[in-house]
Amino acid sequence: MKRIVILSCFLLSAMAFVSCTNDEIEPSSPSVTTSVLADDGDTGGNSTGQTPTTPPKK
């Protein structure tokens, strides 16, 4: 009885991932281009984006 249950679960899960029709990949249009600019203009001076460290105490 246990084998029948395991076999039926295996067959059910195997059949769940089978497609009835062929999957067709839609061609992407290479003519569409996107431009991304990372420059936000004035960043507030000579900033590198890193937090300045304090000098060691003597």
C-alpha positions in Angstrom: 0.0 0.0 0.0 2.9 2.4 0.9 4.5 1.7 -2.5 1.3 2.5 -4.4 1.0 5.9 -2.5 4.6 6.8 -3.2 4.4 5.8 -6.8 1.2 7.7 -7.4 2.7 10.8 -5.7 5.8 10.5 -7.9 3.7 10.1 -11.1 1.4 13.0 -10.1 4.4 15.3 -9.5 6.1 14.2 -12.7 3.0 14.9 -14.8 2.5 18.4 -13.2 5.7 19.7 -14.9 4.8 18.4 -18.4 3.4 21.0 -20.8 0.6 20.0 -23.2 1.8 22.4 -25.9 5.2 23.7 -27.1 6.5 26.9 -25.4 7.4 29.5 -28.0 9.9 32.1 -27.1 8.8 35.6 -28.2 11.6 37.4 -30.1 12.7 40.5 -28.3 13.0 43.7 -30.3 16.6 44.9 -30.3 15.7 48.3 -31.6 14.5 49.5 -28.2 17.3 51.0 -26.2 17.4 52.4 -22.8 19.9 55.0 -21.6 20.7 55.3 -17.9 22.6 58.2 -16.5 24.1 58.1 -13.0 25.2 61.8 -12.9 23.0 63.7 -10.5 24.7 67.1 -11.0 26.1 68.9 -8.0 26.9 66.4 -5.2 28.0 69.0 -2.6 31.7 69.5 -3.2 34.6 67.2 -3.3 32.8 64.2 -1.7 33.9 60.7 -2.4 30.9 59.1 -0.7 32.9 57.6 2.1 32.5 58.6 5.8 35.7 60.4 6.9 37.6 58.7 9.7 38.8 60.4 12.8 42.6 60.5 13.4 44.0 58.2 16.1 44.4 59.6 19.6 47.9 60.3 20.8 
